[in-house]
Structure formats: structure tokens, C-alpha cells
Amino acid sequence: MRGGAGRARNGGGSVMAASGRSWFGALALGVSFLKCLLIPTYHSTDFEVHRNWLAITHNLPLSQWYYEATSEWTLDYPPFFAWFEYALSHIAKYFDPEMLVIENLNYSSRATIFFQRFSVIFTDILFIYAVRECCRYVNGKRAAKDILEKPTFILAVLLLWNFGLLIVDHIHFQYNGFLFGLMLLSVARLCQKRYLEGALLFAILLHFKHIYVYVAPAYGIYLLRSYCFTANNADGSLKWRSFSFLHVTLLALIVCLVSALSLGPFIVLGQLPQVISRLFPFKRGLCHAYWAPNFWALYNAVDKALTVVGLNDRRAGSRISAHCPSFCDSAGNVDLYFHIYLGPRGFLRCLVLCALSSFMFGWHVHEKAILLAILPLSLLSVQRAKDAGIYLILTTTGHFSLFPLLFTAPELPIKILLMLLFTVYSFSSLKSLFRRERPLLNWLEIIYLVQLVPLEIFCEIVFPLTSWKLQFPFVPLLLTSVYCALGVTYAWLKLYVCVLTEHVSVRQKAE
């Protein structure tokens, strides 16, 4: 009887595992099919950027990669990404060798489009695998009537079908899915207490795209407190006798070896300053041409309004822009240190806080960088109602702020439909998941989000019909950035308050 019961239980477990693989596989195949349907859509200048990088790495020796300037879109990603383009170029030559000619600026034959689009879809396999690993980490034991209400299923949809990632990578054109795959996989490994593997993945990621340095403090402090110290006191303070120099040495070796492999050849060539100058072009202005919905969008709007009425103080503005980012980042890092002992969930919160703080106050921030906060926040949204509410505010405003990236008429119904489907699913699934708890959003938050609808109607339908279109063409961008900046700022403040209050609560319980 015991053997039969054991076999029955094992059989049931196998059936459940097979079921899990089937629904996840269906989600992955479904979104991959959608990506294929988006191949003929509009693509931005980033398409030419990556075509040019294919040509540079394929035709020129290593010593000229970071000097080539035939195109204005010079190579400005770290060396690992350059090698990634080099590897792709040896496949690209079988599709259309003309795309690998450096002088063929803005070249986009049908074969070139298919190759570059499919290269993004294919490399997204890493992202799909990372999502699967993140779903394994998330606790799936919450009571649910069926698979559609399980946290793991909801998380898989929120990540695999993320609206922002779809339009940025598969319409606008970039390789964020592949890069976020590395980040989410490193997060999953750290949450699974596979610290060295997580550290290795993140070190590799930094040498693929340096924007991820924004969240490096979260990784560094979490590894310090969870891996280099083997025990904490009840109140979260550290026991110095538990400090492991061996673990610190192992982490340092990983960072040094990865950095040597990436930057070593350029150090030998004496070109490291040139590489650094390409990676960090500080000559660019404080704000991107299309304002990201952050503090600087609000500041610029107020600055412009004061200029119009003659009350602007340029010297005060310069002082603010010079000191505000460093102050806020320092405050965030101090706060991070005192909260990281809360475990993997605390690490995720601090990671999101680092990403969002850098987005709010960083130098020359692109609007697409909001995905750096939205994607890891997805993992928290299926675990706690407070985080789910913050997620709904941030993801709705953050995704809406990406609308101006797709300004061509054929993409208008596509972006509206995809945004609508993703937003409706996010609200309905998270509301169902936390239906026994208090409402995820209050009435003021709901009113703010609903106003995005008339804003979009004005920007896309009403404004183009007015005489202001020729005289003030920037108005839709300005309104979108400033209004969304209010929501992003509110989500940042709410997350900060949430982390601070949780810290106080844990301290009080420990005492």
C-alpha cells in the first residue's frame, strides 16, 4: 500500500511538472509567434546602429573597433557586446553581405531586416530560460482554483509578454531581452543562494551593457551581507566574527577575471581611455532629446514655465542638476545597507529602488531605462499586495511613456492594443491573486491612471488637427513625459516609504 501510494504521489508530481512545462512552453511559443508577426513593423535608428556595429566588428581589427567613426552611430557598448556583434556578423554574411559594408549607411534590405529581427527573437531564448528560473523561485503554494491564478503563471505572463519589452525590442529594435535574460538569471541564482553563479552572470552582464551598473550597489551589498557574512543578529546587524575572507576573495576573482577577459586586450593596446570615452560620453546633455519621465522632466517643465514669466534662476538650476543625483543615490545606498538583510525579497526591493533612483536622477537617461525597474518589480508584484499596487502604477505610467517611440500611423493600433491587453491582464490577475486583501490602488491612484486615456486621445487625435502642430510640435512629448513623470515619481516615493516602514517594523520586532 505504501509503495502504491508513493508511486501515486510521484505520478501526480510528474503530471504537475509536465503540466507546468506545457503552459510555460505555450506562453513562450505564443509570444515568439507574436514577435514574428511584428517583423514588418517600423524600426528606429537603433536598427542602423546595430547594422553598423555588425560591419565594424566584421571588417576591422580589434584595435579599430572603438575608433571607427564613418557613421555617427559609433560603437559605444562594452567589449562583450562588441564580440556578440562579431559572432552575429559571421552569420549575417550568409543572409546579405552588403549589410556588412561599413559605408552602406542606413542599409536595410529585406534580408537584413529578417536577419536582425530574427537575431533578437532567437537570442530571447536566454530571456525565456531566465523567466522559467524566476518562476521556480517564486512561491507557488498560494491557494488557487486553477493554474491561471497561480503566482508562477501570472509572473510568467508579466515577464514574457511585457508590453514595454515587446515594443522596444521587436518594433523599435534593440537586444534588451537577451540582456535582461542575463540579469533575471543572475537574480534567480542569488535568490536560490547560488551566489558565485549569480555574481558571475552579473559581472558578465556589466561587460555587455554598462547601464546595469545602476543596480550594482544592490548586488554588491547583498553579496557582502549574505555571502561574505555567514550570520546576522536578530535585528539584522552583522557579526564580524562570521566574516569570510575566502568568500570575498572568490567574488573579487570573479570580477577581476571577467574584467580582464573583457578589457584586457584594450589595456594591452593602450586603448582603455578611448573605450571609456565611448562608454561614458559625458559631453551629452543632462536630458535626452525625448525627456524620460523622471525628476528632470518635472524640473525642465517648471524651469521653462519660470522662464516664460521671467522668474528663472539659471544658477540655482545648475546647482540642483550638479548635486541632486549624487545626493539621492548616496541616500539610496545607505538605505540599501540597512535593508538588505531582509533576504531575497529585500534584495529585489533594493534592486528596484536602485534602478528607479538612477532613472529618476541619472544623467542623460533614456525613456527605455524604465524597464530596468519594471521587470524585477514583476517578481515582487506576485508576492505581496503592497508591491503589486506599486507595480501597477509604475508599469502603467512607464509603459505609456514609451508610446512616443512608435510615432508612425501603422503602429498606432498595435501599441494601443498591446498596451491595453497587457494592462487589463496585469490589473485583473493581480487583483484576483490578492482578492482577500485590501484594494491594490486607492481612488486617487485610479483617477490618475484613468486620465492617461484622454491624454492619449489629445496627443494622437486632437492635437494633430490643431494649428499648434506646426508651431509647437513638441507639445505631445512634453505632456506625456511630464504627466508620466508624476506617476513614476509617486511610485518611487511609495516604494521608498514602503521599504523604510518595513525596516522600522523589523527593528521593533527584533527588540
C-alpha positions in Angstrom: 0.0 0.0 0.0 2.8 2.4 1.0 4.6 1.7 -2.3 1.4 2.2 -4.3 0.7 5.5 -2.5 4.3 6.6 -3.1 4.0 5.8 -6.8 0.7 7.6 -6.9 2.2 10.7 -5.3 5.3 10.5 -7.7 3.0 10.1 -10.6 0.9 13.1 -9.6 4.1 15.1 -9.2 5.2 14.1 -12.7 1.8 15.1 -14.1 2.0 18.5 -12.4 5.6 19.1 -13.6 4.6 18.2 -17.1 1.6 20.5 -16.9 3.9 23.3 -15.7 6.2 22.7 -18.6 3.3 22.7 -21.1 1.7 26.0 -20.0 5.1 27.7 -19.8 6.0 26.4 -23.3 2.7 27.6 -24.7 3.3 31.1 -23.3 6.8 31.2 -24.7 5.8 29.9 -28.1 2.8 32.3 -28.2 5.0 35.4 -27.6 7.6 34.2 -30.0 4.9 33.9 -32.7 3.8 37.5 -31.9 7.4 38.7 -32.3 7.4 37.1 -35.8 4.3 39.0 -36.7 5.9 42.2 -35.7 8.9 41.8 -38.1 7.4 44.1 -40.9 6.7 46.9 -38.5 8.6 50.2 -38.2 12.1 50.2 -36.9 14.1 53.1 -35.4 17.6 54.3 -35.9 18.8 51.6 -33.5 18.4 49.2 -36.4 21.1 51.1 -38.3 23.2 51.3 -35.1 23.4 47.6 -34.8 23.9 47.0 -38.5 26.8 49.4 -38.4 28.3 47.5 -35.4 28.0 44.3 -37.3 30.0 45.9 -40.1 32.6 47.4 -37.8 33.4 44.2 -35.9 33.3 42.0 -39.0 35.7 44.1 -41.2 38.0 45.9 -38.8 40.7 44.6 -36.5 40.1 44.8 -32.7 42.4 47.9 -32.5 40.0 50.0 -34.6 36.6 49.0 -33.2 36.3 51.9 -30.8 37.9 54.4 -33.2 35.8 53.8 -36.3 33.5 56.9 -37.0 32.3 56.6 -40.6 28.7 56.5 -39.2 27.5 58.8 -36.4 26.4 55.6 -34.6 29.8 54.7 -33.3 30.4 51.6 -31.1 29.6 52.6 -27.5 28.8 49.3 -25.7 31.3 47.3 -23.7 33.6 44.7 -25.4 31.4 41.7 -24.7 28.6 43.2 -26.7 31.1 44.0 -29.5 32.1 40.3 -29.6 28.5 39.4 -29.6 28.0 41.6 -32.8 31.2 40.0 -34.2 29.7 36.5 -33.7 26.4 37.6 -35.3 28.2 39.1 -38.3 29.6 35.7 -39.3 26.0 34.5 -39.7 24.8 37.7 -41.2 27.2 37.3 -44.2 25.1 34.4 -45.4 21.9 36.5 -45.5 23.2 39.6 -47.2 26.9 40.5 -47.3 26.1 44.1 -48.2 24.8 44.8 -44.7 28.4 44.3 -43.6 29.8 47.1 -45.7 30.7 49.9 -43.4 30.0 52.6 -46.0 26.4 51.3 -46.6 24.8 53.7 -44.2 21.1 53.2 -43.5 21.1 49.9 -45.5 18.0 47.9 -44.8 17.3 45.2 -47.4 14.6 42.6 -46.8 17.3 40.0 -45.9 18.9 42.4 -43.5 15.6 43.1 -41.8 14.8 39.4 -41.4 18.2 38.6 -40.1 18.3 41.4 -37.5 14.7 40.8 -36.4 15.3 37.0 -36.1 18.6 37.5 -34.2 16.6 39.4 -31.5 13.9 36.7 -31.4 16.5 33.9 -31.3 18.6 35.4 -28.5 15.5 35.9 -26.4 15.8 32.2 -25.7 18.0 33.2 -22.8 15.3 35.5 -21.5 12.7 32.7 -21.7 15.0 30.4 -19.7 15.6 33.2 -17.1 11.9 33.7 -16.7 11.4 30.0 -16.1 14.1 30.1 -13.4 12.5 33.1 -11.8 9.1 31.3 -11.7 10.8 28.5 -9.9 12.0 30.9 -7.2 8.5 32.5 -6.7 6.4 30.6 -4.1 3.7 28.8 -6.0 1.9 27.5 -2.9 -0.7 30.2 -2.7 -4.2 28.7 -2.9 -5.6 29.0 -6.4 -8.6 27.4 -8.1 -6.6 26.7 -11.3 -3.3 27.3 -12.9 -4.3 30.7 -14.3 -4.4 32.1 -10.7 -1.1 30.8 -9.6 1.7 33.4 -8.9 4.1 31.5 -11.2 1.7 31.7 -14.2 1.0 35.4 -13.6 4.7 36.1 -13.3 5.5 34.3 -16.5 2.9 36.3 -18.4 4.0 39.6 -16.8 7.6 38.9 -17.9 7.3 37.1 -21.2 4.5 39.3 -22.5 5.8 42.5 -21.1 4.5 45.3 -23.3 7.5 47.6 -23.0 10.0 44.9 -23.8 7.9 43.8 -26.9 7.7 47.3 -28.5 11.3 48.3 -27.6 13.0 45.2 -28.9 10.7 43.9 -31.6 9.4 47.1 -33.1 11.7 49.9 -32.1 14.6 47.4 -32.2 17.2 46.5 -29.5 18.5 43.4 -27.7 17.2 44.1 -24.3 15.5 40.7 -23.9 18.9 38.9 -24.2 20.4 41.4 -21.7 17.5 41.2 -19.2 17.8 37.5 -19.5 21.3 37.7 -18.0 20.1 40.0 -15.3 17.0 37.9 -14.3 19.0 34.7 -14.4 21.6 36.3 -12.0 18.7 37.4 -9.8 17.3 33.9 -9.7 20.6 32.4 -8.9 21.1 34.8 -6.0 17.6 34.1 -4.7 18.5 30.4 -4.9 21.6 31.1 -2.8 23.9 30.1 -5.7 25.9 33.3 -5.0 29.0 32.7 -7.1 27.0 31.8 -10.2 24.8 34.9 -9.7 27.9 37.1 -9.3 29.5 35.7 -12.4 26.4 36.3 -14.5 26.1 39.9 -13.3 29.8 40.6 -13.9 29.4 39.3 -17.5 26.2 41.4 -17.9 28.1 44.6 -16.9 30.5 44.0 -19.8 27.6 43.5 -22.2 25.9 46.8 -21.3 27.1 49.2 -18.7 23.7 50.7 -17.9 23.3 47.8 -15.4 25.9 49.5 -13.2 22.9 51.3 -11.8 21.9 48.2 -9.8 25.4 47.1 -8.9 25.1 48.5 -5.3 22.2 46.1 -4.7 24.3 43.2 -5.9 27.4 44.2 -4.1 25.8 44.8 -0.7 23.6 41.7 -0.9 26.6 39.5 -1.7 28.5 41.2 1.1 25.9 40.6 3.7 24.5 37.3 2.6 27.6 35.5 1.2 30.6 37.2 2.9 28.9 37.2 6.3 27.6 33.8 7.3 25.3 35.0 10.1 23.2 38.1 11.2 22.0 39.1 14.6 18.2 39.1 15.2 18.0 42.9 14.5 19.8 42.5 11.2 23.2 43.7 12.4 26.3 41.8 11.3 28.6 39.5 13.4 32.2 40.4 12.3 33.5 37.0 13.5 31.3 35.5 10.8 33.1 37.4 8.0 34.7 35.2 5.4 37.8 36.4 3.6 37.7 33.4 1.3 34.3 34.4 0.0 35.4 37.9 -0.6 38.4 36.6 -2.4 36.3 34.4 -4.6 34.0 37.3 -5.5 37.0 39.5 -6.3 38.5 36.9 -8.5 35.2 36.6 -10.5 35.1 40.4 -11.0 38.8 40.6 -11.9 38.8 37.7 -14.3 35.7 38.8 -16.2 37.0 42.4 -16.4 40.4 41.1 -17.6 38.8 39.0 -20.3 36.7 41.9 -21.5 39.0 44.9 -21.1 42.4 43.1 -21.1 43.0 43.3 -24.9 42.3 47.0 -24.9 44.6 47.6 -21.9 47.4 45.8 -23.8 46.7 48.0 -26.9 46.7 51.1 -24.7 43.2 51.9 -25.7 41.3 51.8 -22.4 40.8 55.6 -22.2 39.3 55.5 -25.7 36.9 52.7 -24.7 35.9 54.5 -21.6 35.2 57.7 -23.5 32.9 55.9 -25.8 31.1 54.1 -23.0 30.6 57.3 -20.9 30.1 60.3 -23.3 29.6 63.0 -20.7 29.5 65.7 -23.3 25.9 64.8 -23.9 23.4 67.0 -22.2 21.7 66.3 -18.9 18.5 65.2 -20.6 17.9 63.1 -23.7 16.1 64.8 -26.6 12.9 63.0 -25.6 12.6 63.6 -21.9 12.4 60.5 -19.8 9.5 60.7 -17.3 11.7 61.5 -14.3 12.6 64.3 -12.0 14.4 66.2 -14.8 11.2 66.2 -16.9 9.4 67.9 -14.0 12.3 70.2 -13.4 12.6 71.2 -17.0 8.8 71.9 -17.2 9.0 74.2 -14.2 12.2 75.8 -15.5 10.5 76.5 -18.8 7.4 77.9 -17.1 9.5 80.2 -14.9 11.5 81.4 -18.0 8.3 82.4 -19.7 7.2 84.6 -16.7 10.7 85.9 -16.1 11.3 84.2 -12.8 14.0 81.7 -13.8 17.3 81.5 -11.8 19.7 79.6 -14.0 22.4 79.5 -11.3 20.0 77.7 -8.9 19.1 75.2 -11.6 22.8 74.5 -12.3 23.4 73.8 -8.6 20.4 71.4 -8.4 21.5 69.5 -11.6 25.0 69.1 -10.2 24.3 67.8 -6.7 20.8 66.2 -6.7 21.7 62.9 -8.5 24.7 62.2 -6.2 22.8 63.0 -3.0 19.8 60.9 -3.9 22.0 57.9 -5.0 24.0 58.2 -1.7 20.8 58.3 0.3 19.6 55.2 -1.5 22.7 53.3 -0.9 22.7 54.0 2.8 19.1 52.9 3.0 20.0 49.8 1.0 22.7 48.8 3.5 20.2 48.7 6.3 17.5 46.7 4.5 19.4 44.1 2.6 19.3 41.6 5.5 15.6 41.0 4.8 16.6 38.2 2.4 15.9 37.7 -1.3 12.8 39.9 -1.2 14.7 42.7 0.4 17.4 42.3 -2.3 14.8 42.6 -5.0 13.2 45.7 -3.5 16.6 47.3 -3.2 17.5 46.4 -6.7 14.3 48.1 -7.9 15.0 51.1 -5.7 18.5 51.4 -7.2 17.2 51.2 -10.7 14.3 53.6 -10.1 16.5 56.1 -8.2 19.0 56.1 -11.1 16.2 56.5 -13.6 14.8 59.4 -11.6 18.0 61.4 -11.2 20.6 60.0 -13.6 22.5 61.8 -16.4 21.1 61.7 -19.9 18.6 58.9 -19.0 16.7 57.3 -21.9 13.0 56.6 -21.5 13.6 52.9 -22.2 15.6 52.6 -19.0 12.3 52.4 -17.0 12.2 48.7 -17.9 15.2 48.2 -15.6 12.8 48.8 -12.7 9.6 47.3 -14.1 10.9 43.8 -14.9 12.4 42.9 -11.5 9.4 44.6 -9.8 7.3 41.9 -11.5 8.8 39.3 -9.2 7.7 41.3 -6.2 4.2 42.0 -7.6 3.1 38.4 -7.3 4.3 38.0 -3.7 2.8 41.0 -1.8 -0.2 43.2 -2.3 1.8 46.4 -1.5 4.3 45.7 -4.2 1.5 44.8 -6.6 0.0 48.2 -6.2 3.3 49.9 -6.8 3.9 47.7 -9.8 0.5 48.6 -11.4 1.2 52.4 -11.1 4.8 52.1 -12.3 4.2 49.7 -15.2 1.2 51.6 -16.5 2.8 55.0 -16.5 6.2 53.7 -17.5 4.8 51.8 -20.5 2.6 54.7 -21.5 5.7 56.9 -21.6 7.1 54.7 -24.3 4.3 55.4 -26.7 6.1 58.3 -28.5 8.8 55.9 -29.5 6.3 54.5 -32.0 5.1 57.6 -33.8 4.2 56.1 -37.2 0.5 55.7 -38.1 0.5 51.9 -38.8 1.9 51.2 -35.3 -0.8 53.2 -33.5 -3.4 50.5 -33.3 -0.7 47.9 -32.5 0.7 49.8 -29.5 -2.7 50.7 -28.1 -4.0 47.1 -28.4 -0.9 45.5 -26.9 -0.8 48.1 -24.1 -4.5 47.6 -23.4 -4.3 43.8 -23.3 -1.2 43.8 -21.0 -2.6 46.4 -18.7 -6.0 44.7 -18.4 -4.3 41.4 -17.6 -2.0 43.0 -15.1 -4.8 44.6 -13.1 -7.2 41.6 -13.3 -4.7 38.9 -12.5 -3.1 40.7 -9.6 -6.5 41.8 -8.2 -7.6 38.1 -8.4 -4.3 37.0 -6.7 -4.8 39.3 -3.7 -8.6 39.4 -3.7 -8.7 38.6 0.1 -6.6 41.7 0.9 -7.3 45.4 0.7 -7.6 47.0 -2.7 -4.3 47.4 -4.6 -5.0 51.0 -5.5 -6.9 53.9 -3.8 -9.4 56.0 -5.7 -6.9 58.9 -6.3 -4.4 56.5 -7.9 -7.2 55.1 -10.1 -8.2 58.6 -11.2 -4.6 59.5 -12.1 -4.2 56.3 -14.2 -7.6 56.8 -16.0 -6.5 60.2 -17.1 -4.0 58.6 -19.4 -6.8 57.8 -21.8 -7.8 61.4 -22.5 -4.1 62.3 -22.7 -3.6 59.8 -25.4 -6.7 60.9 -27.3 -5.4 64.5 -27.2 -1.9 63.6 -28.3 -2.8 61.2 -31.1 -6.1 62.6 -32.4 -6.9 66.2 -31.2 -3.5 67.9 -31.3 -2.6 66.8 -34.9 -5.9 68.5 -36.1 -5.0 71.9 -34.5 -2.9 74.8 -35.9 -0.4 74.3 -33.0 1.0 71.2 -34.7 3.5 73.1 -36.8 4.3 75.8 -34.3 4.6 73.6 -31.2 5.3 70.0 -32.4 6.9 69.1 -29.1 3.7 69.5 -27.0 2.6 65.8 -27.1 6.0 64.7 -26.0 6.2 67.3 -23.2 2.7 66.4 -21.9 3.4 62.7 -22.0 6.7 63.0 -20.2 5.6 65.4 -17.5 2.3 63.5 -16.7 4.0 60.1 -16.6 6.8 61.6 -14.5 4.2 62.3 -11.8 3.3 58.7 -11.7 6.8 57.4 -11.8 7.9 59.8 -9.0 4.9 58.7 -6.9 5.7 55.0 -7.4 9.4 55.7 -6.4 8.3 57.6 -3.2 5.8 54.9 -2.4 8.4 52.2 -2.7 10.9 54.2 -0.6 8.3 54.7 2.2 7.3 51.0 2.0 11.0 49.9 2.4 11.6 52.4 5.3 8.4 51.4 7.2 9.2 47.7 6.8 12.7 48.3 8.2 11.3 50.0 11.3 8.8 47.2 11.8 11.5 44.5 11.6 13.7 46.5 14.1 10.8 46.8 16.5 10.1 43.1 16.4 13.7 42.3 16.9 13.8 44.5 20.0 
